[in-house]
Amino acid sequence: MTSVPVPEGSAVTSNPTRVLVLNSGSSSLKYQLIDMRDHSRLAMGLVEKIGEDTSALVHTPLSGGGDKRVRETRFADHDEALQAVALELASDGLGLDSPELAAIGHRVVHGGLKFSAPTVVTDEVLEEIERLVPVAPLHNPANITGIKTARALRPDLPQVAVFDTAFHTTMPEYAARYAIDVETADAHRIRRYGFHGTSHAYVSRKTAELLGRAPSEVNVIVLHLGNGASASAVQGGRCVDTSMGLTPLEGLVMGTRSGDLDPAVIFHLERVAGMSTDEIDTLLNKKSGLVGLCGENDMREIRRRIDEGDKQAELAFEIYIHRLKKYIGAYSAVLGRVDAVAFTAGVGENAAPVRAAAVAGLAELGLAVDADLNSVRSDEPRIISPEYARVAVAVVPTDEELEIANQVYDLVAAVDNNDN
Ligand code: AMP
């Protein structure tokens, strides 16, 4: 970390303590500026619909008060969006030129097999992320633009890539490989990588904390249920299996993605329905899951429709829960001993009926939910299983930005120590 010269007697800290976290999606850019001394957010925001005429930047200053600001204008690409974000931060006195900025952390969706830890971005690292574009065509290009723009704005500052796949690189080979011809798989880097890794890492560690035990002693099944959804089996702090695969399409039923299906469905759609590869890609990624099943991906709306007697919404919910149960059962078998099942992300943190239904009938696996505890609304990590239950069921709000910032800050501090 570059130390900042401090005038004698100055109250200003000698070490930069802020990390800017950038999360570039295919058409969005989310950001948070975090002070690592107390993990407080100084500013946060979102640019949506990048590349469309209706794109907009919503910036929320959090440190010195001030109201949310909205800029509705066309941002042609991530480069323009990030330049605008830099201006907003500067107008709050939090510009990227601040000596208090220690590093910029970039969420990078696909790190392949090479990146199992946060990595300071060099030209070689950027080239490797570019080489992974064929396996993450929607995400890695946006991540690359974000990194390049941030580098141009602050070339002297460490830019650190934190990979969604990194936490899953500990998966044993027998969990990571598909049972297909090895040569073909290796030639095209086809294997299970897993995603949402920063969330699974953060939530499994927080769950151990909630149980008052070291992560190395605890086996946790993490259910990250957002619009995208994934499960992971975490044994003593290390991921041993996860539900997403080569891409984030495999596994659980999601908002718009099918999750697991017989691969022959694809040949059938090609040969019998006459669909093109791109059409099938769109069908499975954008028009399937809950949206495909009942036309709706918001769990609140699905529950409301079920309460009104809507059978289509009810069936969609049942299919969603059935898949979730299968993964809980499978990962109980994978782990042998389960200490906790942790629910997180938009659905996992908020939808009590999903949590209750997912563990209903699983008493043989040591799982139960206390109806009163389950109905409590809170932003805090909490246990919702009754005291007698062998396995703790927990709700653990995820915080991917903080996890990224922590990893980035630890890395730049370590680099700094090694330099000294
Ligand atoms: P995420 O991708 O983690 O932001 O999760 C987004 C999803 O969370 C939405 O599509 C909703 O289905 C779900 N969600 C958010 N708030 C609630 C809530 N209060 N009750 C049920 N589901 C919710």
Boltz pocket constraint, residues with backbone or C-beta under 6 A from the ligand:
constraints:
  - pocket:
      binder: B
      contacts: [[A, 225], [A, 226], [A, 227], [A, 228], [A, 255], [A, 297], [A, 298], [A, 299], [A, 300], [A, 345], [A, 346], [A, 347], [A, 350], [A, 351]]
      max_distance: 6.0
